[in-house]
């Protein structure tokens, strides 16, 4: 009798444990199927929302966490609060890892899972709207941060407005206006915060603005000239999906990148943003 009772007790315990286990959520599966991506609103979150339905048709869930500003997005990816992010180009990502002291193999080290789009810097009309008839002494607002100032000056050079030292490239840092070797129109190049230029167009003749800032300020109709989508600048500053190194080969991440790089998505980006955002070819 005692043995029988023990057997029954063990059987009952085993059944109860089985029921408990059966009702515990499959945490690993949930994490695999739900991808939380941090993104700045324009254009990144807009693009993610466009592909959300297609991505979820593949059996995943996409949670988009929008940020109005970007300083906390990479740290939130490093600590695992986000599975991935979409807001930056490779030079910024490289600088983030370096500034935080992360090296390949470290838990917080971030890498690119794929290059998606390029936001060409453009020259936008202010008080003047004809680059071919630019007046001597015209004021042109340019970004004052290192990488974007180099890009702005190179774009002005491409338009034949100035000439620079041959050493200046899209990745040149710590550039100053001393890099200008020829300024035949005696242009007044006004350095300012790149995010503020669009709001200052009424005060200057022209402004050199990043594509995302032009979108946010709704001044895309004032675009006069822009960087090429097939040049060195586009290759350098293409915006990426960034993830922790350990997540680079995640099936969900790979599926999202594949959709973002599809011909259908590329065409939609071209049509939707009308030149202020271009897919990386």
N, C-alpha and C positions, 0 to 999 in steps of 0.2 A: 504493500500500500504506500509506504513512504517513497519507494522508488518511482511508482506510478505518479504520485503527486509531484515529485521533482521533475519528471519528464514533461508533465502537463504544464508546470510553471515555466520551464525553459521554452517550451513551444509557444506559450502565450507571450513571453517576453520577446521572442524572436519575431513573432507576428507584429507586435506593437512597434518594435524598432523598424521593421520593414515599412509599416504605414507612415511612420515619422519621416524616414528617408525619402519615401515616395512623394511626400508633400513639401519637401525642402526645395525651393527654387533652384534651378540649374544656373548658379551664379556665373560659371565659366561661359556657358552658352549665351547668357544674356550679355556679357561683356563682349563676346565675339560678334554678336549680331547688331549691337547698338554702337554707332560711331558718333562721338561727341566732338564737333569741330568748332573751334573758336575762329571768328572772322570779323574783320571790320566791315561795316555795313555796305559801303560802295567801293568797288563793284563786287567784292568777294562774296558777301552773304547773298547778294542778288543772284550771282552765278550758281551758288550752292542750292538756293531755293529752286532754281530752274531745273537742276538735275535730280532733285530729291525724289520725285516720283519714279524716275527710271532706276535710280539706285535702290529704292525700296522694293521695286519689282524683282530685284535680284535676290530678295530674301533678307535684306538688312533694314536697319532703322537708322535714320540720319537725324541727329539732334544738332541744330545750329545755334551756337551761343554767340550773339552779336556784341561787339565792343565798339564804343564810339571812339576810343583811342586804343593804341596798341601796346604800351609798355608792359602790361601784365599778361599778355597772351603767351609769349614764350615761357615765362616762369610757370604758368599754369599748365603748360604742356610738359615741361620738365618734371613737375611734381605729380603728374598723372591725373590732374583734375580735368584735363582735356586729352582726348585720344590723338588729336591732330590739330593743326591750325593752318589758316590760309589768309595771309595778309602781307607777306614779305618777300623780298628777293634774296638771292644767295649771299651777296655781300653783307646784308644786315644780319642774316642767320649766322654767318661766319663770325661777325663781330660779337654777336650775343654769346656764342660758345666761348669765345676768347675772353670776353669781359667777365663771365661767370667762372672762368677757370675750368670749364668742362673740356675733357679730351675724349677721343674715340675710346669707347669701352666704358666710359662713366655712365652711371644711371641716368643723369639728366641731360646727356649729350643729345642734341637734336640734329637730324639730317633731313635732306630733301627726299621725298618719295616721288617727286615728279614736278616738272616745270610746266605751268598751265597757260599763263597769259602775260602780256607785257603792257604796261601803261606808258605809252610814249609821251615824252615831254613835248609840249607844243608852245608855239608863239601865238599869243592871243591878242586881239585888237583891244586897244584902250581908247585914248583920244584920237588915235590914228588907226587906219585899217588897210594901208597899202605899203607892204614892205619894199616894193619896187620904187616907190617915190618917198622913201624915208628922208626926213629933213635932218640937216646937220644939228647936232645937239639934242636929238630926240632922247627922251628918257625911256629906258627899258628896265623893268624890275626883274631881278633874277634871284633864285634861292641862295641863301647864305650858308647852307650846310655843305660839307665837303664833297660828297659824291654828286649831289644834284647841281652844285655850282659848276663842276667840271662838265656835266652833261649840257647845262644851259649854254655855256660858252662854246662848246663844240657845235651845238645846234645853230648858234648865231654865226659861227664860222662856216658851217655848211650852207648857210643862206648868203654867204659872201659879204657879211656885214663887218666882220673883224677877222684878224688872223692871230693864231696862238703859237706858242713855242711848240716845236715838233714833239716834245716829250709829253705833252698833255694827251691823255687817253681817257676813255670812259671810266676807268677805274682809278684815275689819278686822285690822290687825296691831298689835303692841306693846300689846295690851290688858292691863289689870290689873283686879283686883277692885274698883278705884275706879269702874269702869264700872257697877257694881251700884248702882241708885238706890233700890231697895226690896227688903227681905228680911224679910217678915212673920213667917217662922218662925225667924228668927235662925239660919239654916243655917250650919254650919261648912264652908265650901268649902275643901277641902284640895288644894293644887296639888302635882302630882307627875309624874314621867315617865310619859307615856301608856302605854308598853309594860309598866309595872309595876302598873297599876291592877287588872287582872284577878286578880293574885296577892294583892292586898291587900283583896279584897272581904270577907273574914272579919273584917277589922278596922274597916270603915266601914259605915255604913247603906246607902249606895248608891255606885255608881261609874259615871262616864260614860266609855265605852270605844269605841274605833274598832272597826268590824266585823272587820277582819283580826286584831286582837289578841284579840277575843272568840273567833274561830274557833280560833286557835292554842292558847288557854287552855282551850278546850272548856267555855265558860260560856254558850253561846248559849241554854240552857234558862232562864237567869235574866233574859232580856230583858223589860223592862217597858214601854218606850216608845222610839221612835226617830225620826230625821229622815225627812221625806217624800221619796219618790223622784222627785217631780215639782216640787219647789220650787227656789229659787235655789241652795241648798246643793248639790243634786244636779247642777245644771248647772255649777256652779263646780268641784266636786271629783270629777267623773266620772273614772275611771282610763282612761288612754289607751295606745294602741300608739305608742311613740315611735321615730323613725328619724332618720337624718341627712337633712337637707333634700334632698340629691340622690337619696335612695332613696324619697321620698314617693310617687312615681308608679310604683314597681316593680310589675310584674304580680303577683308573689308576695305582696307586702305588701297590695295591694288585695284579692287573693283571700282572704287570711287575715282581714282586717278584715270583708269581706262575710260570711263564715261566722260570725264572732264576733257580728255584729250581726243575724243571721238570727232569725226568729221562733222557730225550733226551739231555737236556743242560748239565747235569752232565757227561754223556758219552762223549759229545763233548769236555768239559773242560779237561777230563782225556786224551783224544786222542791228543788234540791240544797242550797241554803244557807239556806232557810227564813227569809228576811228579813234576814239579816246581810250579804248581798250581793244587790244588785238590778241588773238591766240598766238602762242608760240609755235612756229612752224617746225 
